[in-house]
């Protein structure tokens, strides 16, 4: 077995030290964001989507309006809550290592009008220009 001489081992040692230091510098703690989503009267909203901007963290509110986001990196984050038929809301919070941050949302109802387009099978027409039934029959 041949032994590496000192000059050949030196670059390996430097690489190991640099990689170890850089991984320690980028290692961050995590925290938890939890809370409830309710309407303007205080009734829990089921199925609201709560997410953190710039990340993959997201959750849906349960039957009691509660949600929980795990593994959120330490630092300031913008948290958004939204559901069709309600005005979206967002809050900026600071997450600390190992802590649970509580963010509650109160969403106000908003009228929603779906797009007035009818698919006829051959193209699309606006609902205002369709005067009768539109069907496609195949042979």
C-alpha positions as CSV (number, residue, x, y, z in Angstrom):
1,X,0.0,0.0,0.0
2,X,1.5,3.3,-1.0
3,X,1.3,6.3,1.3
4,X,0.3,9.8,0.2
5,X,3.0,12.3,0.8
6,X,2.2,15.5,2.7
7,X,1.8,17.8,-0.4
8,X,-0.7,15.4,-1.9
9,X,-2.8,15.1,1.3
10,X,-2.8,18.9,1.9
11,X,-5.5,19.7,-0.8
12,X,-7.7,16.9,0.5
13,X,-7.6,18.3,4.1
14,X,-8.4,21.9,2.9
15,X,-11.4,20.6,0.9
16,X,-12.7,18.7,3.9
17,X,-12.3,21.8,6.2
18,X,-14.0,24.1,3.6
19,X,-16.9,21.7,3.0
20,X,-17.4,21.2,6.8
21,X,-17.4,24.9,7.5
22,X,-19.7,25.7,4.6
23,X,-22.3,23.1,5.6
24,X,-22.2,24.4,9.2
25,X,-22.8,27.9,8.0
26,X,-25.8,27.0,5.9
27,X,-27.3,24.7,8.5
28,X,-30.3,26.6,9.9
29,X,-32.8,25.7,12.5
30,X,-36.5,25.3,11.9
31,X,-39.7,26.3,13.5
32,X,-43.5,25.8,13.2
33,X,-46.2,28.1,12.1
34,X,-49.7,27.3,13.4
35,X,-53.1,29.1,13.6
36,X,-56.7,29.2,12.6
37,X,-58.6,30.5,9.6
38,X,-62.0,32.0,10.2
39,X,-64.5,34.2,8.4
40,X,-65.3,37.8,9.3
41,X,-67.9,36.5,11.9
42,X,-65.4,34.1,13.5
43,X,-66.8,30.8,12.0
44,X,-64.0,28.4,11.1
45,X,-63.2,28.0,7.4
46,X,-62.6,24.5,6.2
47,X,-60.3,23.9,3.2
48,X,-58.5,27.3,3.2
49,X,-55.0,27.0,1.7
50,X,-52.2,28.4,3.9
51,X,-48.7,28.7,2.5
52,X,-45.3,30.3,3.0
53,X,-44.0,32.4,0.1
54,X,-40.9,31.2,-1.6
55,X,-41.1,27.7,-0.1
56,X,-42.8,24.4,-0.5
57,X,-44.6,24.6,2.9
58,X,-48.3,24.6,2.7
59,X,-51.3,23.2,4.5
60,X,-55.1,23.1,4.4
61,X,-57.3,24.2,7.3
62,X,-59.3,21.4,8.9
63,X,-62.9,21.3,10.3
64,X,-62.0,23.6,13.1
65,X,-60.1,26.0,10.8
66,X,-56.7,25.0,12.2
67,X,-53.6,24.5,10.2
68,X,-49.9,23.6,10.9
69,X,-46.8,24.3,8.8
70,X,-43.8,22.3,9.9
71,X,-40.1,22.7,9.1
72,X,-40.1,26.4,8.4
73,X,-36.6,27.9,8.2
74,X,-35.6,30.5,10.7
75,X,-36.2,34.1,9.7
76,X,-38.9,36.4,8.3
77,X,-41.6,34.9,6.1
78,X,-44.8,36.0,4.4
79,X,-47.7,33.6,5.1
80,X,-50.8,33.7,2.9
81,X,-54.3,32.2,3.4
82,X,-56.8,32.0,0.5
83,X,-59.9,30.2,-0.5
84,X,-62.3,30.8,-3.5
85,X,-65.1,33.1,-2.4
86,X,-62.9,34.8,0.2
87,X,-60.5,37.7,0.0
88,X,-56.9,36.4,0.4
89,X,-54.9,37.6,3.4
90,X,-51.2,37.7,4.1
91,X,-49.0,38.3,7.2
92,X,-45.3,38.7,7.7
93,X,-43.9,36.7,10.7
94,X,-40.5,36.0,12.2
95,X,-39.8,32.3,12.9
96,X,-37.3,31.4,15.6
97,X,-35.4,28.1,16.0
98,X,-37.5,25.5,17.7
99,X,-40.4,27.9,18.4
100,X,-44.0,27.8,17.3
101,X,-45.3,31.0,15.8
102,X,-49.1,31.6,15.8
103,X,-50.7,33.4,12.9
104,X,-54.5,33.6,12.7
105,X,-56.4,34.8,9.6
106,X,-59.9,36.3,9.3
107,X,-61.0,36.1,5.6
108,X,-63.8,38.4,4.3
109,X,-66.3,37.0,1.8
110,X,-66.0,38.4,-1.7
111,X,-68.3,37.9,-4.6
112,X,-66.9,35.5,-7.3
113,X,-68.1,35.4,-10.9
114,X,-66.9,32.6,-13.0
115,X,-65.8,33.2,-16.6
116,X,-68.8,33.3,-19.0
117,X,-67.4,30.9,-21.6
118,X,-69.2,27.9,-23.0
119,X,-67.3,25.1,-24.7
120,X,-69.2,23.8,-27.8
121,X,-66.7,21.1,-28.8
122,X,-65.7,23.1,-31.9
123,X,-64.4,26.1,-30.1
124,X,-65.5,28.5,-27.4
125,X,-68.3,31.1,-27.4
126,X,-69.2,33.6,-24.8
127,X,-72.4,32.8,-22.9
128,X,-74.1,35.9,-24.2
129,X,-73.9,34.7,-27.8
130,X,-75.2,31.1,-27.2
131,X,-79.0,31.1,-27.9
132,X,-79.7,27.4,-27.8
133,X,-78.3,24.1,-26.7
134,X,-74.8,23.2,-27.8
135,X,-74.2,19.5,-28.3
136,X,-71.6,17.3,-30.0
137,X,-72.9,13.9,-31.4
138,X,-70.4,11.3,-32.5
139,X,-71.2,8.5,-34.9
